[in-house]
Amino acid sequence: PHLKLTKPALINLILEECLESSRRFFAGDYSSFPDPDPDREKRVALFKNMHGEYTSDIQLKERFLRDIPKIMSTVDKIEQTIIAAVPQ
């Protein structure tokens, strides 16, 4: 079903999935981690480092929206490279 999405719609879908994961993390909900999870401490530390100074999904979304032009530029270049390399 994702093949039919426009690029902006797909980026928005990915953003919302990531934000939902962050919301759960900020709330202390680690239910998406394996259970039992011998690496839980490492996973929590990784999530904390990935989120840096941000403590809410609103802050993360604002940052993403500021960065989206750079992200899309890179995505467009990758897409062009793939299109050039793969016969139609």
Buried (B, 14 or more C-beta within 10 A) or exposed (E): EEEEEEEEEBBEEEBEEBBEBBEBBBEEEBEEBEEEEEEEEEBBEEBEEEBEEBEEBEBBBEEBEEEBEEEBEEBEEEEEEEEEEEEE
